[in-house]
Amino acid sequence: MPDPAPRRLSSPKPRTRRGQDTRAAILRAAETVIGEVGFAAASIADITRAAGIAQGTFYIYFQSKDEVFRELVVEMGRLTRAFLTEAVADAPDRLTAERRGLRAFLAFVAERPALYNIVMEARFVAPDAYRDYYQTFARGYAQNLAAAMQEAEIRAGDVETRAWALMGMAITLGERFAIWDKTKDLDQVVEDVFDMLERGLKP
C-alpha cells in the first residue's frame, strides 16, 4: 500500500488576481480580529465574517488559524523592512538614516497597531516565528551598521550588540508612544532619543 501524501506545510499562493485579492482580504481581516482580541479568542468564523467571505473559502487559502497568524508575522517583517528601506534610501549618513528609520518605524506602528500586537503575541503563540522575525531584522541591521563603521560614519564597536540595543529601544518606544499613549508628538520623541544617542548620558 503506498504511503499517504504528506500534509502540506503551508498553503500555496494563489495565481489569479481574484485569488490574491481574497487571500489579502483574509489576512487583513485576521490582522484586525487577532490584533484586537488576541489569537486564542479569535475564531476562523470571526475572520471570515470580517473578510466578507464564506467560512469554507478560508480553507482554500489557509489550513488553519495558526498558518494565518504566522503569515501575519512574516508580513509585518516584510512590510516594515520595505517601509524603513524607503524612508532611509537617500539618507546622507548613518545617523540620519537612524533618525529617519526610527521616525518611520513609529509611524508604521501607529498606523498598523494590530499587526504590531500580533508580532508581540507571537512570542507565546509561535516563538520560532517570533525569534526568526527579530533575528532577520538584526542580521540586516548589523550589516548596515558594519558598512557605516567602515565608512567612518559611526565609531567602532560591536555591531550585533548595537543592532539589538537599537531594535529594543524602537520596540519599547513604539509600544509607549505609538500604541499605549499617542499624545506625545513622535517627532519630539525621535529628537529626545537622538539627543541621548549623539551626546550620551554624561553631564
C-alpha positions in Angstrom: 0.0 0.0 0.0 1.5 3.4 -1.0 2.3 5.9 1.7 -0.3 8.7 2.0 0.5 12.0 0.5 2.4 14.2 3.0 0.4 17.0 4.7 1.2 20.5 3.2 3.3 22.6 5.5 1.8 25.8 4.1 -0.9 26.6 1.5 0.3 27.6 -2.0 -0.1 31.2 -3.0 -3.0 31.8 -5.5 -2.1 32.6 -9.1 -5.1 34.6 -10.1 -5.7 38.2 -9.2 -9.1 37.3 -7.7 -7.4 34.7 -5.5 -4.7 37.0 -4.5 -7.3 39.7 -3.5 -9.3 37.1 -1.5 -6.2 35.9 0.3 -5.1 39.5 1.1 -8.6 40.2 2.4 -8.4 37.2 4.8 -5.0 38.4 6.0 -6.3 42.0 6.7 -9.3 40.6 8.4 -7.2 38.3 10.5 -4.9 41.2 11.3 -7.9 43.2 12.7 -9.5 40.4 14.6 -6.5 38.8 16.1 -4.8 42.1 16.8 -7.9 43.3 18.7 -8.9 40.2 20.7 -5.8 38.0 20.6 -5.0 34.7 19.0 -6.9 32.4 21.5 -10.1 34.4 21.4 -10.2 34.9 17.6 -12.0 32.3 15.6 -12.0 31.5 11.9 -15.6 32.4 11.8 -14.8 35.9 13.1 -12.1 36.3 10.5 -14.2 35.2 7.6 -17.1 37.4 8.8 -14.7 40.4 8.9 -13.4 39.5 5.4 -16.9 39.1 4.0 -16.4 35.6 2.7 -17.8 32.1 3.4 -16.1 30.1 6.1 -15.3 27.3 3.6 -13.4 29.8 1.4 -10.9 30.3 4.2 -9.6 26.8 3.8 -8.8 27.3 0.1 -6.1 29.7 1.1 -5.1 28.7 4.6 -5.1 25.4 6.5 -5.6 26.9 10.0 -5.7 30.0 12.2 -2.1 29.2 13.1 -1.0 29.4 9.5 -2.7 32.8 9.1 -1.0 34.0 12.3 2.4 33.0 11.2 1.9 34.6 7.8 1.0 37.9 9.5 4.2 37.8 11.5 6.1 37.3 8.2 4.1 40.1 6.6 4.9 42.5 9.4 8.6 41.9 8.9 8.3 42.3 5.1 6.2 45.5 5.3 8.3 47.1 8.0 11.6 46.4 6.2 10.2 47.8 2.9 8.8 50.9 4.8 12.1 51.6 6.5 14.2 50.9 3.4 12.2 53.6 1.5 12.4 56.0 4.4 16.2 55.9 4.7 17.0 55.4 1.0 18.6 58.8 0.4 20.0 59.4 3.9 23.5 61.0 3.6 24.9 59.2 6.6 24.1 56.5 9.2 22.9 58.8 12.0 20.5 60.5 9.6 19.3 57.0 8.5 18.8 56.0 12.1 16.8 59.1 12.8 14.6 58.7 9.8 14.2 55.0 10.4 13.0 55.4 13.9 10.5 58.0 12.9 9.2 55.8 10.1 9.0 52.8 12.4 7.0 54.7 15.0 4.6 56.0 12.2 4.2 52.4 10.9 3.4 51.1 14.4 0.8 53.9 14.9 -0.7 53.1 11.5 -0.8 49.3 12.0 -1.1 48.6 15.7 -3.0 45.3 15.3 -0.2 43.9 13.2 2.4 45.1 15.8 0.3 43.4 18.5 0.3 40.2 16.6 4.1 40.1 16.5 4.3 40.7 20.2 1.8 37.9 20.8 3.9 35.6 18.6 6.4 35.3 21.5 3.9 33.0 23.1 1.9 31.6 20.2 4.7 31.0 17.7 8.0 31.5 19.4 10.0 30.2 16.5 8.4 32.8 14.2 8.9 35.5 16.8 12.6 34.6 17.1 13.1 34.5 13.3 11.3 37.8 12.9 13.8 39.6 15.1 16.9 37.6 14.1 16.2 38.5 10.4 15.9 42.2 11.4 19.1 42.1 13.5 21.2 40.5 10.7 20.3 43.2 8.2 20.7 45.9 10.9 24.1 44.7 11.9 25.2 44.6 8.3 24.2 48.2 7.8 26.0 49.3 10.9 29.1 47.5 9.9 29.0 49.3 6.5 28.6 52.6 8.3 31.5 51.8 10.5 33.7 51.0 7.5 32.8 54.4 6.1 33.7 56.1 9.5 30.1 57.3 9.9 29.9 55.8 13.3 32.6 54.9 15.8 33.9 51.3 16.1 32.0 48.9 18.2 30.2 45.5 18.3 27.5 45.8 15.6 25.4 42.9 16.8 25.1 44.3 20.3 24.3 47.8 18.8 21.7 46.4 16.4 19.8 44.6 19.2 20.1 47.6 21.5 18.7 49.9 18.9 15.9 47.5 18.0 14.9 47.0 21.6 14.7 50.8 22.1 12.5 51.1 19.0 10.2 48.3 20.1 9.5 49.8 23.6 9.2 53.4 22.2 6.6 52.0 19.7 4.6 50.5 22.5 4.8 53.5 24.7 4.2 56.3 22.2 2.6 54.8 19.2 0.1 52.3 20.9 -0.4 52.9 24.6 -0.5 56.7 24.5 -0.3 58.8 21.3 -0.4 62.2 22.9 3.3 63.0 22.6 4.5 64.2 19.2 6.5 61.5 17.5 9.0 64.0 16.1 9.7 65.1 19.6 10.2 61.5 20.7 12.8 61.0 18.0 14.6 64.2 18.9 14.8 63.2 22.5 16.2 59.8 21.6 18.8 61.3 19.3 19.9 63.8 21.8 20.8 60.8 24.0 22.4 58.8 21.2 24.5 61.6 19.9 25.5 63.2 23.2 25.3 60.3 25.6 24.1 60.4 29.2 27.1 62.0 30.8 26.6 65.6 32.0 
